[in-house]
Amino acid sequence: MAFFPGFAETWQEGADGVRLRVRVGGEGPPVVLLHGHPRTHTTWHRVAPLLAAAGHTVVCPDLRGYGQSSKPPTTEDHEPCSKRAMARDVVAMMQGLGHERFAVVGHDRGSYVALRTALDHPGAVTHLAVLDCIPIIEHLDRADARFAAAWWHWFFYAQPEKPELAILADPGAWYGGDPAVMGEENHADFRRAIADPATVHAMLEDYRAGLGVDRVADEADRAAGRRVGCPTLVLWSARDDLEELHGDPLRIWADWTGDLRGGGRIDSGHHMAEEAPEELAAALVTFLATARRGGDGSQGPA
């Protein structure tokens, strides 16, 4: 398959003066695809064309701090790399492209941005799909010895300075990545990103925000009983450890959503967009065709 056939790479304004590198293609109801750490938007190169072929306008940005998008200034509270700030970017980017309402799909760290977009901007988000995640606060509430051993990087990446030193000593050895699995162009884009000290620092600021301002935001929403109102799909990798650590993710997401449409396993490792694009795209196309339920339980327009 050609690399993003029919897509155009462009730049769009986010929030707070941030500029986002974005790839856009297709026509139809818009859907935003948000990547995780340490990838860039090119991780979606096999999925995005399938969604476009199914009748969607597909928008794939580099999140702020990642890839070639702006690296916001570091602050003591790490708020410039918070999920709330990234969610503002998503809304501003889509408005700049002429879309007031859109679906959001997030993987890994991008799933926390997708969730925050749906919670903070409920009028903008028509559908939410989260891949390989539960909300940050739910991870931290379950942070026992098994979680700490498996997801130690959350706590290491949140430390000052030392993670940058460790990663930048040999980014390729630290992050790995196989071009045969990822695709040559995607792998090359990823390698450029992880070799850039400014990008590595900004990606780690994402984790520092995660244990601070992002956790506080999740706690406040949970305490207030705030839930995602739009149709929500939860997918996770059959060969990763989310289910092993936390049990059925759907049971956890049920407390965060008002219209949970189910979900399940994708037969892949963690990077499902690269490893199982057809299965993932098929699940997303089916889900995105569903309509929002009306207040009386009837089906209303999405």
C-alpha positions in Angstrom: 0.0 0.0 0.0 1.2 3.5 -0.8 2.0 5.8 2.1 -1.1 7.8 2.9 -2.5 7.7 -0.6 -4.7 10.7 -1.4 -3.7 12.5 1.8 -2.1 16.0 2.0 0.3 17.1 4.7 -0.3 20.5 6.1 0.1 22.8 9.1 -2.8 23.9 11.3 -3.1 26.2 14.3 -3.8 24.6 17.6 -4.3 26.4 20.9 -2.0 28.8 22.7 0.0 29.6 19.5 0.9 25.9 18.9 1.3 24.7 15.3 0.4 21.2 14.4 1.7 19.0 11.6 -1.4 17.4 10.2 -2.2 14.9 7.4 -5.7 15.1 5.9 -7.6 12.9 3.4 -11.0 11.6 2.4 -14.4 13.1 2.3 -17.4 12.6 4.7 -18.0 12.7 8.4 -14.7 13.8 10.1 -12.6 11.6 12.4 -9.4 12.6 14.2 -6.8 9.9 14.9 -4.5 10.6 17.8 -1.2 8.7 18.2 0.6 7.6 21.3 4.1 7.7 22.7 6.7 7.7 21.1 5.0 7.6 17.7 4.0 10.4 15.3 0.8 10.7 13.3 2.4 8.4 10.6 1.6 5.4 12.9 -1.9 5.6 11.3 -0.6 5.2 7.7 -2.3 1.8 7.2 -5.6 2.7 9.0 -6.3 6.2 7.7 -6.7 5.3 4.1 -9.1 2.5 5.0 -11.3 5.0 6.9 -11.1 7.4 4.1 -12.1 4.7 1.6 -15.1 4.0 3.9 -16.4 7.6 3.5 -14.7 9.7 6.2 -12.6 12.8 6.3 -9.6 11.6 8.3 -7.3 14.0 10.2 -4.1 12.8 11.7 -2.0 15.3 13.7 1.3 15.1 15.5 0.2 15.9 19.1 1.8 19.1 20.5 5.4 18.2 21.6 5.5 15.1 19.4 6.9 14.7 15.9 7.2 18.0 14.1 4.5 19.9 16.0 5.3 22.8 18.3 7.1 22.1 21.5 5.5 24.4 24.1 7.6 26.0 26.8 8.1 24.0 29.9 6.5 25.1 33.1 6.7 23.9 36.7 3.3 22.3 36.6 3.8 20.8 33.1 0.4 22.1 32.0 1.5 23.0 28.5 1.8 19.3 27.7 -1.4 18.4 29.6 -4.2 16.4 28.0 -6.5 19.4 28.5 -4.1 21.6 26.4 -3.8 18.9 23.8 -7.6 18.7 23.6 -7.8 22.4 23.0 -5.4 21.8 20.1 -7.7 19.2 18.6 -10.8 21.4 18.7 -8.9 24.4 17.3 -7.4 22.3 14.6 -10.7 20.9 13.5 -12.4 24.3 13.5 -9.6 25.6 11.3 -10.4 22.7 8.9 -14.0 23.7 9.0 -15.3 20.9 11.3 -17.3 21.9 14.4 -18.2 18.3 15.2 -16.1 15.2 14.7 -15.3 11.8 16.0 -12.0 11.2 18.0 -10.0 8.0 18.1 -7.0 7.8 20.5 -4.3 5.2 21.1 -2.0 5.0 24.1 -1.3 8.6 25.3 -3.5 9.8 22.5 -6.4 8.0 24.1 -6.1 10.3 27.2 -6.3 13.3 24.8 -9.3 11.8 23.1 -11.0 11.3 26.5 -10.2 14.8 27.6 -11.5 16.2 24.3 -14.8 14.4 24.8 -15.1 15.5 28.5 -14.1 19.1 28.0 -15.8 19.7 24.6 -18.9 17.5 24.6 -20.6 19.5 21.9 -17.8 18.9 19.5 -17.3 15.2 19.8 -19.7 12.8 18.1 -18.0 9.5 18.8 -15.1 8.5 21.1 -12.9 5.4 20.6 -10.1 4.6 23.0 -7.5 2.0 22.3 -5.3 0.2 24.8 -6.2 2.4 27.8 -8.2 3.2 30.9 -8.4 6.7 32.3 -5.1 7.9 34.0 -6.6 8.1 37.4 -7.9 4.5 37.1 -4.4 3.3 36.3 -3.0 5.1 39.3 -5.6 3.9 41.6 -4.6 0.3 40.7 -0.8 1.0 40.8 0.2 -2.0 42.8 3.6 -3.8 42.5 2.5 -5.6 39.4 1.6 -2.4 37.6 4.7 -0.6 38.8 6.9 -3.5 37.5 5.2 -3.6 34.1 4.6 0.2 33.6 7.7 1.5 35.4 8.3 3.9 32.6 5.3 6.1 33.8 7.2 6.9 37.0 10.7 7.1 35.4 9.6 9.4 32.6 8.0 11.7 35.2 11.4 12.3 36.9 13.4 15.5 36.0 16.3 15.3 33.6 17.4 11.7 34.0 15.0 10.2 31.4 16.3 12.6 28.8 19.8 11.5 29.5 19.0 7.8 29.3 16.9 8.0 26.1 19.2 10.4 24.2 22.2 8.3 24.9 20.9 5.9 22.2 17.3 6.6 21.2 17.1 3.7 18.7 18.2 1.2 21.3 15.9 2.7 23.9 12.7 2.7 21.8 13.4 -0.1 19.3 11.1 -0.2 16.3 11.1 -2.5 13.3 10.7 -1.0 9.9 9.4 -4.3 8.6 6.5 -4.1 11.0 6.1 -0.3 11.1 6.6 0.4 7.4 9.7 2.1 6.1 8.3 5.7 5.9 6.6 5.5 9.3 9.7 4.1 10.9 11.9 6.8 9.4 9.5 9.5 10.7 9.6 7.9 14.2 13.4 7.7 14.1 13.7 11.4 13.3 11.4 12.3 16.2 13.1 10.3 18.8 16.5 11.6 17.8 15.4 15.2 18.5 16.2 16.3 22.1 13.4 18.9 22.1 10.9 16.3 21.0 12.1 13.8 23.6 11.9 16.4 26.3 8.3 17.4 25.3 7.2 13.7 25.1 8.4 13.3 28.7 6.6 16.4 29.7 3.4 14.5 28.6 4.2 11.9 31.3 5.0 14.6 33.9 1.7 16.2 33.3 0.1 12.8 33.5 1.0 12.3 37.1 0.1 15.9 38.1 -2.4 18.1 36.3 -3.9 15.3 34.3 -4.5 13.2 37.4 -6.1 16.1 39.1 -8.4 16.8 36.1 -9.6 13.1 36.1 -10.2 13.2 39.8 -12.3 16.3 39.5 -14.4 14.8 36.7 -14.9 11.6 38.6 -15.9 13.4 41.8 -18.4 15.5 39.9 -19.9 12.4 38.2 -19.0 13.8 34.8 -19.3 11.2 32.0 -18.6 11.0 28.2 -22.0 11.5 26.6 -21.3 10.4 23.1 -21.1 6.8 21.8 -17.9 5.2 23.1 -15.9 2.2 21.9 -13.1 0.5 23.8 -10.6 -1.7 22.1 -7.4 -3.3 23.5 -4.6 -5.4 22.2 -4.9 -9.2 22.8 -1.1 -9.5 23.2 -0.5 -6.6 25.5 -1.1 -6.4 29.3 -4.0 -4.1 29.9 -6.5 -6.8 30.5 -4.0 -8.9 32.5 -3.3 -6.0 34.9 -6.8 -4.5 35.2 -9.3 -7.1 34.2 -12.1 -6.3 31.7 -11.5 -2.7 30.5 -15.2 -2.3 29.7 -16.2 -2.6 33.4 -13.9 0.3 34.2 -15.1 2.4 31.2 -18.7 1.9 32.2 -18.2 4.3 35.0 -16.9 7.0 32.7 -19.4 6.8 29.8 -23.1 7.2 29.3 -23.3 5.4 26.0 -20.8 2.6 26.0 -21.1 0.7 22.7 -18.8 -2.2 23.8 -15.6 -3.2 22.3 -13.1 -6.0 22.8 -9.7 -7.4 21.8 -7.7 -6.7 18.6 -5.4 -9.5 17.6 -2.2 -7.6 17.9 0.5 -6.3 20.2 0.4 -2.8 21.6 0.8 -0.9 18.3 -2.5 -2.2 16.8 -2.7 0.4 14.0 0.6 -0.9 12.6 0.1 -4.6 13.4 -3.6 -5.2 12.7 -4.8 -2.2 10.6 -7.6 -4.1 8.7 -9.2 -5.5 11.9 -8.9 -2.1 13.7 -10.3 -0.1 10.7 -13.2 -2.5 10.4 -14.1 -2.1 14.0 -13.9 1.7 13.8 -15.9 1.9 10.5 -18.8 -0.1 12.1 -18.7 2.0 15.3 -18.6 5.3 13.5 -21.7 4.4 11.6 -23.7 4.2 14.8 -25.9 7.1 15.8 -26.1 8.9 19.1 -29.0 7.9 21.2 -31.7 10.5 21.9 -32.7 11.4 25.4 -35.6 8.9 25.2 -33.3 6.1 24.2 -34.2 6.4 20.5 -31.6 6.8 17.8 -30.9 10.3 16.9 -28.6 11.9 14.4 -24.9 11.6 15.1 
